[in-house]
C-alpha cells in the first residue's frame, strides 16, 4: 500500500528552493534559505524531505562535496564538474552516453545499467586563476 502524504507548505517550499537554484545545494543551504520565511523549520525537516524527494526521483544526489551531501533538482541526464579547490558544482550540458557504453558497463558488471552519473573533478577557472597569481 502506497503511503500518501498530506500537503505541506514547508515541503513545497523546500522543493521550490531546490528548483530555483543551480548551485547544487546542501540541506544546510536549503535550511538557511528557508529559515527566515519559516522560523520553526528544522534541519531535520529539510533532511527528511530531501531524502523523500531523492527516493521518489524528484531530485538527485550529486554525492558528498566538502563533507556535505549536495543535491540537484535537474534529474535529466547531464554531467557535473566538481571543483576540488572551492567545492563548486557546475552542470555540464553533455549529451547522454552512447547505448554501447551503457551495454559495456553492464557487461563488465555482469548485470544491466539502469542509470548513471558522470562527474568530472578538477580546479575551476576562478580557483586556477587565484592559484596562478
N, C-alpha and C positions, 0 to 999 in steps of 0.2 A: 504494500500500500504506500503510495507516494504521500509524503508529508507536505501539506500546503502551509505556507507561511502567511501570516496576516500582513497587511500593508504597514510599512514603517517609514516615517518621514526621514529618520536617520539613515536607514538602508538606502533609500532613494538618493539622499544627499551624498552618501559615500560613493555610490555608483556614478552620480553626476560629477563628482570631484574627479574620479578616475577618468571619466570620458572627456573632461575639459582640459586635460593636461597631456603634454607629450614628454614630460620629464621622467617617466617611469618611476613613480613614487614608491616610497616605503609606507608601511602602515603608520609609522610615526609622522611622516609628512602629511598624510591624509588627515590624521588626528589634529595636527596643528592648524590645518586649513579650516577644519570644521568646528573647532573648539569655540571660536568667537560667536558662531551662529547657534551652536548647541552647547551651552556651558556644562550641561550634565552628561555629555557624551563621554564614554570611557574608551581607553585604548583597547580594552578587551572587546568592546562592541565593534570597533573598526577591524580588529584581527578576525573575529568570528565571521563578519560579513565578507571580508576579503576572501577568507577560506571558502565560504559558501559560493561566492562568485567564481572562484577558481575551480571548484568542484563541478559546477554546472556549465563551465566553459564560457562564461560571460567575460572573464578576464584571464590573463595567463601570468604565470610567474616567470620572471627573467632569470631568477636564481639569486644567490646571495652576493651582493656587491658592497664592499666596505663593511661587512658584518651585519647588513640588513637585507632581508628579502625584498626584492623590488618587483613591481607589477606593471603590467601593460594592458590597457583596455582594448588595444588593437590586436585581435586574435587571428586575423587573416595571415597566411604565411608571409613572413618577412624576416630579415636578419637584423642583428643588433651589433653595434660596436660599443665595447665597454672600455673606457679609459682606465688603465691600471694606475694612473697617477692621481686623478681627481675623482674618479668614480662616476663620471657622467655616463649615461647610456643614451645612445642615439640610434634611431631607426635607420636601416639601410634598405632602400627600395629595390632589393634584388628579386629577380624573378624566382619562381618556385624551382626546386631542384628537378632535374630530369627524372622521369619514372625509372630509368635504368639504374640511377644512383640509389634510389629507394629499394629497388629489387635486389641490388647487390648488397646493400646494408642488411636486408632481411636474410639473404642467403648466408652472409657471414655470421649473423646472429642465430641462424637455424630457426628462423621464425618469419614473421611479417612485420613490416613497419607501418604503424597507423598514424604517426605524427613525428615531427622533428622540430628542433630548434637549432638555428645556425647563429653562432656568436663569434665575433672577432674581438680580440683584445689587443691593446697597444696604448700608445700615448696620443691623446687628441692634439689637434693643431695648436690650441691655446697653451696646453702644457708643454708641448715640444718647443714652442716659441719662448716660453718662460725659461726652459732649461738651457736654451742656446744663448741667452743674454748674460 
